[in-house]
Amino acid sequence: MEAWTYKRLMDADASYVAGGTLLRTQWEAGEADVPRHLIDITTIPGLRGIEKLESGLIVGAATTLGACRRDARIARYFPALTAALRSIASPAVRNLGTIGGNVVSRTGDSLPALMACRAELEWNTGFSPMTEEATEWAERLQEQMPKASHLLVRIRLPIVTPSEVSPLRFSYFRKVGRREAFVPSLVTVALCGGARADGTVSDVAIAVGGGRTIPHRLTGAEKLLKGRKVDAELLRDVHQAVVKGYRPAPDPFATEAYRKQTAANLVVAELRERLGESGKGDAG
Ligand SMILES: Cc1cc2nc3c(=O)[nH]c(=O)nc-3n(C[C@H](O)[C@H](O)[C@H](O)COP(=O)(O)OP(=O)(O)OC[C@H]3O[C@@H](n4cnc5c(N)ncnc54)[C@H](O)[C@@H]3O)c2cc1C
């Protein structure tokens, strides 16, 4: 509350700072002015650490990317998120940079994975706490910047365990850049869902991002998959739906057509591997 009050009072003269890894890059590149005041949020009680409740994991927004990446519970229940965290920068940057800073940056590589895992974001808006799905928040970003005074407090990750209707759980993240590691993304794809024992998709969420793209869900492809068994014809339709639904922001190094094709190939290859004739899912 104190941090929020200072931010409201000082407005553009102040900025929240967590790891400072992105802010420093923006200042050095002349993309943002250095504010007169920095409000350090890393010492606020409750903003750091990971807790497991019955319903899911609660991740403090100021928890470092490194701590999240090493957490065995995130790796167990949300392997797509662990894969996304592993793909961000280098260990040194991950030990300073936070998951909250990554989300608020709007184009952080963890965001598509959080959206596919149906994560919820809990904000301090000063008046009352506000919780919304990461997907809803990202949708609003397509039209407006996030409110600079809103403080991301924690991220809720609902655990979905294998059940009778969905015994096979699958979870996937892939980042494609111009080289294998320590590279900005061109395309990111995250996919989480479940299927019945016979391979019929019970639920699926697909999110895409990459570069300066604000991540978005591919609802057209998701709708095609729900309630269907994966076969060659369905995969052809899903491929087209990904090409149609993915809206990558312009990138100086790769064309829109290349990035759409890449995203579609990744989604289809993963679905074929997991749910095609020989697919098995994450848990049986
Ligand atoms: C060399 C290098 C490589 C990088 N590679 C990648 C990469 O591969 N993928 C990637 O996604 N990112 C990458 N980044 C960007 C950055 O490291 C990450 O996005 C990191 O997670 C940012 O977190 P931070 O705590 O350092 O944010 P900060 O720099 O402290 O803050 C970033 C922004 O978020 C705001 N903010 C921070 N926390 C909160 C909060 N809780 N509530 C509200 N606002 C908040 C700040 O005011 C600021 O506007 C890289 C950075 C560097 C320097």
The ligand as a MOL file (V3000), in Angstrom:
LIG
                    3D

  0  0  0     0  0            999 V3000
M  V30 BEGIN CTAB
M  V30 COUNTS 53 58 0 0 0
M  V30 BEGIN ATOM
M  V30 1 C 20.8490 -9.2660 -21.1040 0
M  V30 2 C 19.3460 -9.3670 -20.9470 0
M  V30 3 C 18.6840 -10.3980 -21.5880 0
M  V30 4 C 17.2810 -10.5170 -21.4470 0
M  V30 5 N 16.6520 -11.5700 -22.0720 0
M  V30 6 C 15.3160 -11.7220 -21.9110 0
M  V30 7 C 14.6470 -12.8380 -22.5220 0
M  V30 8 O 15.2630 -13.7070 -23.1640 0
M  V30 9 N 13.2970 -12.9340 -22.3520 0
M  V30 10 C 12.5860 -12.0160 -21.6110 0
M  V30 11 O 11.3650 -12.1800 -21.4830 0
M  V30 12 N 13.1930 -10.9640 -21.0320 0
M  V30 13 C 14.5380 -10.7950 -21.1640 0
M  V30 14 N 15.1540 -9.7220 -20.5690 0
M  V30 15 C 14.3460 -8.6940 -19.8950 0
M  V30 16 C 14.2590 -8.7920 -18.3410 0
M  V30 17 O 15.4270 -9.3260 -17.7740 0
M  V30 18 C 13.0870 -9.6430 -17.8660 0
M  V30 19 O 11.8940 -9.2230 -18.5010 0
M  V30 20 C 12.9100 -9.5710 -16.3280 0
M  V30 21 O 11.9800 -10.5420 -15.9340 0
M  V30 22 C 12.4290 -8.2120 -15.8490 0
M  V30 23 O 12.2540 -8.2900 -14.4470 0
M  V30 24 P 12.8660 -7.1840 -13.4640 0
M  V30 25 O 12.5060 -7.5850 -12.0950 0
M  V30 26 O 14.3300 -6.9700 -13.7120 0
M  V30 27 O 12.0460 -5.9170 -13.9480 0
M  V30 28 P 12.4030 -4.3840 -13.7260 0
M  V30 29 O 13.4430 -3.9610 -14.7040 0
M  V30 30 O 12.6540 -4.0940 -12.2900 0
M  V30 31 O 10.9810 -3.7420 -14.1180 0
M  V30 32 C 10.4590 -3.8850 -15.4190 0
M  V30 33 C 9.1460 -3.0810 -15.5120 0
M  V30 34 O 8.1390 -3.7110 -14.7200 0
M  V30 35 C 7.6870 -2.8400 -13.6770 0
M  V30 36 N 7.4910 -3.7280 -12.5320 0
M  V30 37 C 8.3670 -4.6270 -12.0320 0
M  V30 38 N 7.7710 -5.3670 -11.0780 0
M  V30 39 C 6.4920 -4.9090 -10.9760 0
M  V30 40 C 5.3620 -5.2650 -10.1680 0
M  V30 41 N 5.4200 -6.2640 -9.2790 0
M  V30 42 N 4.2170 -4.5880 -10.3350 0
M  V30 43 C 4.1160 -3.5780 -11.2420 0
M  V30 44 N 5.1520 -3.1960 -12.0210 0
M  V30 45 C 6.3140 -3.8510 -11.8920 0
M  V30 46 C 8.7800 -1.7820 -13.5230 0
M  V30 47 O 8.2440 -0.5600 -13.0630 0
M  V30 48 C 9.2650 -1.6690 -14.9580 0
M  V30 49 O 8.3960 -0.8440 -15.7040 0
M  V30 50 C 16.5540 -9.5800 -20.6780 0
M  V30 51 C 17.2560 -8.5300 -20.0350 0
M  V30 52 C 18.6400 -8.4290 -20.1590 0
M  V30 53 C 19.3450 -7.3250 -19.4480 0
M  V30 END ATOM
M  V30 BEGIN BOND
M  V30 1 1 1 2
M  V30 2 1 2 3
M  V30 3 2 2 52
M  V30 4 2 3 4
M  V30 5 1 4 5
M  V30 6 1 4 50
M  V30 7 2 5 6
M  V30 8 1 6 7
M  V30 9 1 6 13
M  V30 10 2 7 8
M  V30 11 1 7 9
M  V30 12 1 9 10
M  V30 13 2 10 11
M  V30 14 1 10 12
M  V30 15 2 12 13
M  V30 16 1 13 14
M  V30 17 1 14 15
M  V30 18 1 14 50
M  V30 19 1 15 16
M  V30 20 1 16 17
M  V30 21 1 16 18
M  V30 22 1 18 19
M  V30 23 1 18 20
M  V30 24 1 20 21
M  V30 25 1 20 22
M  V30 26 1 22 23
M  V30 27 1 23 24
M  V30 28 2 24 25
M  V30 29 1 24 26
M  V30 30 1 24 27
M  V30 31 1 27 28
M  V30 32 2 28 29
M  V30 33 1 28 30
M  V30 34 1 28 31
M  V30 35 1 31 32
M  V30 36 1 32 33
M  V30 37 1 33 34
M  V30 38 1 33 48
M  V30 39 1 34 35
M  V30 40 1 35 36
M  V30 41 1 35 46
M  V30 42 1 36 37
M  V30 43 1 36 45
M  V30 44 2 37 38
M  V30 45 1 38 39
M  V30 46 1 39 40
M  V30 47 2 39 45
M  V30 48 1 40 41
M  V30 49 2 40 42
M  V30 50 1 42 43
M  V30 51 2 43 44
M  V30 52 1 44 45
M  V30 53 1 46 47
M  V30 54 1 46 48
M  V30 55 1 48 49
M  V30 56 2 50 51
M  V30 57 1 51 52
M  V30 58 1 52 53
M  V30 END BOND
M  V30 END CTAB
M  END
